[in-house]
Amino acid sequence: QVQLVESGGGLVQAGGSLRLSCAASGGTFSRYTMGWFRQAPGKEREFVAAITCCRGSTSHADSVKGRFTISRDNSKNTVHLQMKSLKPEDTAVYSCAARTTGYSAIYTSTNAYDAWGQGTQVNVSS
């Protein structure tokens, strides 16, 4: 059973930066597609970014493209989300997710992932 633990959230002013991390245990991290999602109050969970297992191909939502970067370190079983030029509308709970079965490709749907972390809160003040 894969366990995911996020860290790095907090309060930051608009225009600032944060780096989120997600540590995985209990599985074969290097085989999984990893994703970041976020959920703001009163809104549905939405895709932020994803990265494949081996080639490290990435995809980012249009709303964060050019500001956020997903990366992974398979030697440390960790995936990161570097966030720059943060905006108040980026305020949300950010969760990492793993797709532990099947072919590793880019997936943007929450249904494609079968392991989730508890999330970390990011608050961006104006």
C-alpha positions as CSV (number, residue, x, y, z in Angstrom):
1,Q,0.0,0.0,0.0
2,V,1.5,3.3,-1.1
3,Q,1.5,6.1,1.4
4,L,2.0,9.7,0.3
5,V,2.8,12.6,2.6
6,E,2.9,16.2,1.5
7,S,4.8,19.1,3.0
8,G,5.9,22.6,2.2
9,G,2.5,24.4,2.3
10,G,2.0,27.7,4.1
11,L,1.1,31.3,3.8
12,V,2.8,33.5,1.2
13,Q,2.2,36.9,-0.3
14,A,1.1,37.2,-3.9
15,G,4.2,37.0,-6.2
16,G,6.0,34.8,-3.8
17,S,7.2,31.2,-4.1
18,L,6.7,27.9,-2.4
19,R,8.0,24.4,-3.0
20,L,5.8,21.5,-2.2
21,S,7.2,18.0,-1.6
22,C,5.5,14.6,-1.5
23,A,7.3,11.6,0.0
24,A,6.1,8.2,-1.0
25,S,6.6,4.9,0.9
26,G,5.4,1.3,0.7
27,G,5.5,0.9,-3.1
28,T,7.7,1.1,-6.2
29,F,7.7,4.8,-6.7
30,S,9.9,4.8,-9.8
31,R,7.1,3.0,-11.7
32,Y,4.3,5.4,-10.9
33,T,2.9,8.4,-12.7
34,M,2.7,11.2,-10.1
35,G,0.3,14.1,-10.0
36,W,-0.5,17.2,-8.1
37,F,-4.1,18.4,-7.7
38,R,-5.7,21.2,-5.7
39,Q,-9.0,22.0,-4.2
40,A,-10.2,25.4,-3.3
41,P,-13.1,26.0,-0.9
42,G,-16.4,25.3,-2.6
43,K,-14.7,24.1,-5.8
44,E,-14.0,20.7,-7.2
45,R,-10.5,19.2,-7.1
46,E,-8.6,20.1,-10.2
47,F,-5.5,18.9,-12.0
48,V,-2.3,20.9,-11.5
49,A,0.6,18.9,-12.9
50,A,1.7,15.3,-13.6
51,I,5.0,13.6,-14.4
52,T,5.6,10.1,-15.8
53,C,7.7,7.5,-14.1
54,C,10.7,7.0,-16.3
55,R,11.2,9.7,-19.0
56,G,9.9,12.3,-16.6
57,S,7.5,13.7,-19.2
58,T,5.4,16.5,-17.6
59,S,2.1,18.3,-18.1
60,H,0.9,21.4,-16.4
61,A,-2.6,22.9,-16.3
62,D,-2.9,26.1,-18.3
63,S,-3.7,28.1,-15.2
64,V,-0.2,27.3,-13.8
65,K,1.9,26.9,-16.9
66,G,5.0,29.0,-16.7
67,R,4.7,29.5,-13.0
68,F,4.6,25.9,-11.5
69,T,7.1,23.1,-12.3
70,I,6.7,19.4,-11.3
71,S,9.7,17.3,-10.8
72,R,10.7,14.0,-9.2
73,D,13.6,12.3,-7.6
74,N,13.2,8.5,-7.9
75,S,16.3,7.9,-5.7
76,K,14.4,9.7,-2.9
77,N,10.9,8.6,-3.7
78,T,9.9,12.2,-3.8
79,V,7.9,14.5,-6.2
80,H,8.0,18.2,-5.9
81,L,5.9,21.1,-7.1
82,Q,7.9,24.4,-7.4
83,M,5.4,27.3,-7.4
84,K,6.4,30.8,-8.4
85,S,4.6,34.1,-9.0
86,L,1.8,32.8,-6.8
87,K,-1.6,34.4,-7.0
88,P,-4.5,34.6,-4.5
89,E,-6.4,32.2,-6.8
90,D,-3.8,29.6,-6.2
91,T,-5.1,29.3,-2.6
92,A,-6.1,25.7,-2.1
93,V,-5.3,22.4,-0.5
94,Y,-2.7,20.7,-2.7
95,S,-2.6,16.9,-2.8
96,C,-0.2,14.6,-4.5
97,A,-1.4,11.4,-6.1
98,A,0.0,8.2,-7.5
99,R,-1.2,6.0,-10.3
100,T,0.2,2.6,-9.1
101,T,-1.1,0.3,-11.9
102,G,-1.0,0.2,-15.6
103,Y,1.0,2.1,-18.1
104,S,2.8,5.3,-16.9
105,A,1.6,8.2,-19.0
106,I,0.2,11.7,-18.3
107,Y,-3.1,11.5,-16.6
108,T,-5.1,14.6,-15.7
109,S,-8.3,13.0,-14.3
110,T,-8.6,12.3,-10.5
111,N,-10.1,8.9,-11.4
112,A,-6.8,7.8,-12.9
113,Y,-5.0,7.9,-9.6
114,D,-5.4,5.3,-6.8
115,A,-3.3,6.7,-4.0
116,W,-3.6,10.1,-2.4
117,G,-1.9,12.1,0.3
118,Q,-3.8,14.1,2.9
119,G,-2.9,17.4,1.3
120,T,-1.1,20.6,2.4
121,Q,-2.7,24.0,2.6
122,V,-1.4,26.8,0.5
123,N,-2.7,30.3,1.2
124,V,-1.7,33.3,-1.0
125,S,-2.5,36.7,0.3
126,S,-3.1,39.7,-1.9
